[in-house]
Amino acid sequence: RDRWSSQFANALASMAVEFGDRVAIMLDPCIEYYTSLFGTMKRGAIAVPCYNQFGPEALEFRLKDSGAKVLITDEKTLRIGADLSNVTVIITDDFKNFIRGHREKYETRTSAKDVAVYQYTSGTTRKFPEAVKHYHRSVVTLMPAAVFGRGFKFGDRYFCPSNPAWGPGLRHGTLSPLALGIAAGAYSGKFDVEVLLEGLQEFEIDNIGAAPTVYRMIKNSDLISSFNLKIKKMHYTGEPMDTNTFEFLLKTFGVPPHSGYGSTEAGALIYQYAGFKDWDVKPGSLGKPMPGVEVALIDEQGKEVPQGTTGEIALKRRGQWFRVKDAAVVDEDGYYWHKGRVDDVIISAGWTISPTEVEDAIQKHPAVLEVVVIGVPDKDRGQIV
């Protein structure tokens, strides 16, 4: 609620959390989480979302690296053994007391160019997680992907089970729908397919975005016939979707799942456009580049590769190619097809093999629930699958 986040912002001010200071949040999705997130941004401080299943080392790294002054968390975090001596800890049990008595209005003084969130990524350019800065204007830059890529429309009932500590859960599970006035649901606690399906039915969700693993779990549960679901739009990101799951969703709901591709560092890059009713979805394809961005496939020397040849996905930024570390190929219609991480492409006896394609083939076997394919050294062929 607006008044709760305003009270939170005023509470931060009372404890000398200044403009640009960092506030870490390590909670499952809950009212305290969203109050802290939006209250921090109102104050002009910088929110640092942390996954609630982090161990002590992961949490300590983010607290130290970000220079967080405050940590909003629960009792469970206090028991994992992390060094919290350099941060002020506010636990959910004391949350109401923390904001009680503070003014229910807060006058913001942030601008579009101010940093709103440090989103930690596993990183594609260095060994340790890296804080990617998201600015207040980032909400505006999310809109093309939200409206055209994911098909968000006023009146939608949207659900995203991805944790908001990660990019998809924060950007397109939280900020995008709320900025458009769309009702958005979130998942809290240990994941359970039946609980998810109950929620989709109870809240009459008609637009859902999730990782392909979630859709596979729904398919493999054999529970879907027990629920009256009203899904009209589906999209996925984070990993390729296998053919069996795609066909199951299309048959069950009568609409194809649309893929979205991007990264924390680069943003939304390539989409199957759920916002266009006449969009031709090619199963397994990433889709086509977003309007306004220049995307290409490049080789090791930074030169664009010919159509039909595997290259690394790259975004043109300030006149330079920014490598995204994923391999792909473009077909004759301009659709991009994911071929795995650049480091994961398997070269065996001169043949370039996509682990994604091998995984898709194995996934079709009825005895297989999940599969991962890697290349291992071989003295004769260089690598084997």
N, C-alpha and C positions, 0 to 999 in steps of 0.2 A: 504494500500500500504506500501511497505517496507520503502520508504522514509518518509512517514508521521509518522509511528511508530518510526522511528529513530529520526525524529525531536522532537517527544514527549519525547523520552528518554533523549535527550539533553536538552529539556526544563525543565524536572524534575531535571536534574543535576544542571542547572543554579539556581534553587531555593533551593538547598541543600537537595534534597531528596536523601538519601544515600542508599547503598546496604542494603536490608532487611527492609527498611521503608515500611509502608503500604499506599496504594493508593486505596481509595474506589471509586467505579463506580456505579452510580445509574441512569441508562438510559435505554430506550427502545433500542432494537437492531438498530444500526445506524452506520455510518462511524466513528463518534466520539467515540462510544462505543468500536469498535474493534481497533481503533487507540490507545485508552487509555489502553486497555487490553494488547495488544502485546508490546506497548511502555513501559509499566510498567515492564513487564517481561524482556524486553531487558535491561532495566536499572539495573536489579537485585533487584528491589523493589518487593513488594508482592501485587498483585491485590486482592481487596476485592469486589467481585460482590454483589450488593444489588438490590433487586427487586424494580422496579420503582413505584410499587403501595404501598410501605411501608408507614405506618403512622409515626408520629414523634418518638414514643417510640421505634419501631422496628429499625429505622435508628439510633437513639441515642445509643441504646444498642450496635450495631455493630461497630459504630465509636469509642465508648469508649473501648469496649472489645478488638478490634483489635489494638487500638492506632493509628488509621489512621492520617496521617499528611495532606493529600489532599483528597478532594471530587470532583469528576467530575460529574456534574449533569446538570439539566436544571432549567428554571425559576419556573416551577411548584413546585419543591422541596422546593424552598425558601419560598413558601406560606403555607406549611403544619405546620409551627410552631415549627420545631425541633430546638434544641440548637446547632448551628454550630459555636460557638465562639472559639472552640479549634481546628478548622480545616481550612485549606486554601481551599476556594471554587472556582472552575473554572466552569463556566456555558458554555453551548454549543454556546451561542451567541458570546462569546469571544474566542472560541476555536481556530479559525484560527489565531487570533492575538497572542494566547499563544504559538503556535508552529512556527509562521512566523519568518524567519531570522535565525533559528537554523540549524545546519549542517544536511545534508540529509544522512549521514552515521553515524553509531554507532557501535563501537567495543564492543561486549558483553564479559563479563568475568564470566558468570554464569557457574556452574557445575551441573551435574546430581543430586547431593545431596542437592542443594539449594531449598528453598521453593519458589514456583511460585505464588500460589493462596491460600487464606483462603476461603474455601467454607463453608458457614454457613448452618447447618442442624437443623431441628427441634429437633434432638437429641433423642437417644433411651436409654441413660444412665443417663440423668440429666434433670432438669426442664427447663432450659433455652437453647436457641440455642447455638450450640457449633461450634467453628471454626475448621474444619478438614483441616489439612495441605496437600496440593498437591505439589509434588516436580517437578522439571523440567524433571526428568526421568519418571514421570507419563504418559507422552505422549507415551512412549514405552510400558508401561504396559497396555495401552488401546487397543493396536493393536490386541491381540487375540479376544477380544469381537467385535472389529470393523470389522475384516476380516472374522472370522469364524461365529460369532454370528449374526452380522448385514449384512454380505455379501457385505461389501464395496469393490468396484472394480474400478480401474482407468477407467475413462470414464463415471462413474455414474453421474447422475444429482440428487442430494440429497436435501431433504427438511425436516426440523425439526421445528415445530412451538413452541416448548418449549422455554421459556425464558432462556437465558444463565446465569441468576442469580442463577438458580437451576442446580443440578448435570447433569441430562440428556441433558439439553440445552447447557451446557458448554462442557461437556466431549464428548458426542456423537453427539451433534448438531453443534459443532464448532471445537474443537481440533482434533478429530479423522479424519473427512473427509478432513480438510485442510492439516493435516500432510501427508495424502495419495495422495494429489494433486487432490482431488475431488471437483467439484463445489458444494457449499453448500448454500442453501437459508434459510432465517430466516423470522419470522413474527414480524412486528412492529405495535403497536397500538392496539385498542380494537378488540378482535377477532370477525370475521364474517365468517361464513361458505362459503358464496358465494365468498368473497374476496380470501379465501384460495383456492377454486376450480379454480378461475380465474388464480391465480398464478401458481398452478400445471400445468394447461394447457399451459399458456404462456411460461413458462420456460421448458416445456417438461420434467417434473420431472418423473424419473422412479424408484426412491428409496425413500421411506418416512418412518419416524419414529415419532410416536406421542403417546399420552396417549389414552387409549380406549375411554375416554370421547369425544375426537375429532372425532374418527371414528363413535361413536354413533350419534354425531351431524350431520355428513355427511349423515349417513343413514336416520336419522329422517327428514332431510331437503327436501328430494325428489327432489334434484337439480342435482344429479349426471348424469342423462341421458342427461342433457343439455351441458355436457362438454366432450371433446375428451381427455381422460387421457391415459397416457402410463405407468402406474404403473406396474413394474415387481417384485419389492421386497417391502415388508411391515414388519415393526416390531413395537412393543409397549412395554411400561414399565410403572411402577408407580402404576398400579392397575390391577386386573384381567379383562379379557374381557368376556362379556356375550356371550352365545351361538348364539343368534340371530345376533349380530353384526359380529361375526366370519363367520357365514354362508353367510351373506350379502356380505362381502368383498370377500370371496372365489368365490361366484357366479358372482360378478361384474367384478373382475379382473382375475379370473382363477388361482390365486395363494393364498396360505394361509398366514395370518399374523403370524409372528414369535415373540414369547415373549422373553423378556430379564429381568432378575431379579438380583438386587444387591442393594447396598446402598452407600451413600456418604462415610460412614466410612469404609466399607468393599470392595467396588469396585464391579466389575462384578463377579457374582457367578454362575448363572444357566441360560442356554439359550436353545431356539429352534434355530438350526443352519441354518440361512438363506444362509450362505456361502456354504452349501452342497446341491446340487441339489436333492440328493436321501434321504434327511432327512425326516423322517416320523413325521409330525406334529400331535400331539394329541391335539385337540381343548380343551382349558381350562387349559392345563398343562403348567407349567413353563419351562419344558424341563429337561436337564441333566446338571450336574456341568461342569464348564469350565475346560479345560485341565490345569494341573499344580496347581490346588487348591484342598484342601481336605475339602469337605463339608459333613455334616451328620445331622441327626435329633437326638436331645438329649432330655432327660427328665429333671425334676427339679434338679436331683442329678448329672447331667452332663454325664449320661450314654446313649449310643446309643440305640434307640428304635428299635424293630423288624419291618421288612417290613410290610406295611399295617397299622401301628400304628401312630397316630398323635404325632408329636414331634416338637421341636423348631429348626429352621434352624440355624446352627452354622458353622463357618469357623475355621479350625485349623490354629492358628497363633502363632509361636514361642512355639510350644508344648502345647498351651492352646486353649480351645474352646472359640471363640468370638461369643457371642449370637447376632443374628440379629433381634430378637423380632418378627419374623413371624412364624406362625405355618404351617406345611405342612405334607403330607404323601407321601411315595414313593411306586409306584406300582411294579408289578412283572417284568416290563421292565426297571426299574431304572428311570422312569420319576417322577419328583416332582410335587405335586399338592398343590396349595396354599389353606390354610384353614383360612386365616385372621390373624390379629395381635394376638399375644399370649394373650394380655389382652382382646381381643374382642371375643375369643372363648366362646360360650355360653354352660354352663352345666346346663341342665334342667332335674330334677328327675333322675340324674345319666347318662343321655345321653349327649354326646359331639356333639354339633351342630356347623357347620361351617356357619358363617353369609354369606360368599361368595356364598355358594351353595344355600342358601335361596334367596339371591339377584338375582342370575341367574334365578331361577324359576319365581320370581315375574317380572323380566325384560321381560320375554316372553309375558306378557299380553299386548295386543295392546294399552291399555289406559295408560301404564306406560312409561314415558320418562327416569326418573332416580329414583333410589331407594337406600336406605341405611338401613341395618338391624343391630340392637343392642340388647343386652340382658338387661332386667330390673329386679330388685329384685321381688321375689314372695315368699310369706310366706310358701307355700306348696311345691313348686318345686325348690326353691333356685333361679332360674332365669327362665324367659320365653322370647320367641322371641318377 
